Amino acid sequence: MFEVRVEADFSAAHFLRDYNGKCENLHGHNYKVYAHVRGSQLNEGGMLLDFTKLKAALRAVCKELDHTNLNDFDYFMQNPSAERIAMFIYDGIVRRLKEDGIDVKNPPAGQPKLCTIDVFETDTSRARYIAE
């Protein structure tokens, strides 16, 4: 089994409804995001998935979120937790790569599958979305 990982970052503001604590107030983070792809078969170039394509998809999705108030996105249902942000990024990468003819959500056996998205709000706080 092979795994590749790319990373990107973005800065955004948010607040959490239905939360009793300081995070219910508007605040911001400098998010770090990792996207992991796994598979058992390499292409003719000896790669699982071209870093350039995966990185471009991840960066495009992060650009949608950069310097925004995440609460303005309907997707997050007024609670843009790191967990929901990770799922948003997963969905966005899947959509963008599918437009390029690459199915990383339901690939044939052995082909690259987008398996994990890590979203760090801080260096010590991470949420992970694992595709199953």
N, C-alpha and C positions, 0 to 999 in steps of 0.2 A: 504494500500500500504506500502511496506517495501522498504528500500533503504540501501545498504551497500556501503562503500567506502574504497578503499585501496590507498596507496600512495607509490611512489618511486621517485628517483631523478637520475639525470645524469648531466654531465658537457660536453659541446660541444662548438665549435666555429662555427661562420657563418658570412656571410655578405649578405646584401640585394641589389640586383640589382634593377634598376628602382626606387631608393629611393634617395631623395636629402637631405642628412643629415649625421650625424656621423655614422649611422648604415650601410652605404654603405661600410665602412671600416671593415676589419676583426676584430672581437671581440668575446668574449665568455660569456657564462652564466652558472650559476649553476641552472639548471632547477629543479623545483618540479612539480610532476605530480600526479593528483588524478583521479582515475577511479571510476565511480559511476554505480551501477547496481540496477535496480528497478524491483519489481514484487509483486504480491499479494498472491502468494502461497508459503508456506514453505515446505521443504522436510520433510521426516520422522524424521530427526534429529532436526527439528525445525529451520533450516537455509534456507535462500533464496538461497545463493550460498556459498560454502566453501571459506572462506577467503584465505586459502592456495592456492587454484587453481587460483583464480583471481590475487592474489599477484604474483604468479609465472609467470603468463602470462604477467602481466605489467612489472615486473622486467626484463624478457627476452627481451621484446621489447626495454626497456630503455637501456639495455646492448648493443644492436645493435648500439645505437646512442652515447653511452658514449665515451668521449675522441676522437671524430671525428670532421672533418670539415663537417658540414651538407650540404654544397654546393656540396659535392662529391656524394650525393644521387640523382639519376635521379628523384625520386619521387617528390622532392621539386622544380623542374624546375628552379634551380638557385636562388630561392627566398624562403629560409627556414624560413618563418614567424612562429610565435607561433601558428597561426591558422592552417597552414599546418602540423606542428609538431603534433598538437592535432589529426588531421585526420589520420596521419600516425600511431600514437599510437593506435587509435581506430581500424583501419584496422588490425594492428598486433595482438591485443588482440583477436579480432574476429577470426582471422586465427588460432591462437594457441589454443584457447578453442575449436574450431571446431575439431581440430585434436584429442582432448580428448573426443569428442562426445557431447560437450555442445554448443548448438546454442544460442548465446546471441545477434545475430543480428535479427533473425526472429523466436523467440521462440513461442511455443504454448501460448495461452492466460494464463496470470497469472504467467508464468515461468519467470526466471530472464532474463532481457534485459539490455545490456550495453547501458546506456542512455546518459552519459556525460563523457567527458574527459576535465579536466582542466590542462592547462600548464602555470605555472608561470615562467616568465623570471626573475622577481625580486619579492620581497615580495608584491609589490604594482601594478604589471602589470601581468594580466592574460588573456589568450585567452581560449575560451571554444568551444568545438565541441559538438553539441547536435544531437544525432541520431534521425531521424524521420521516 
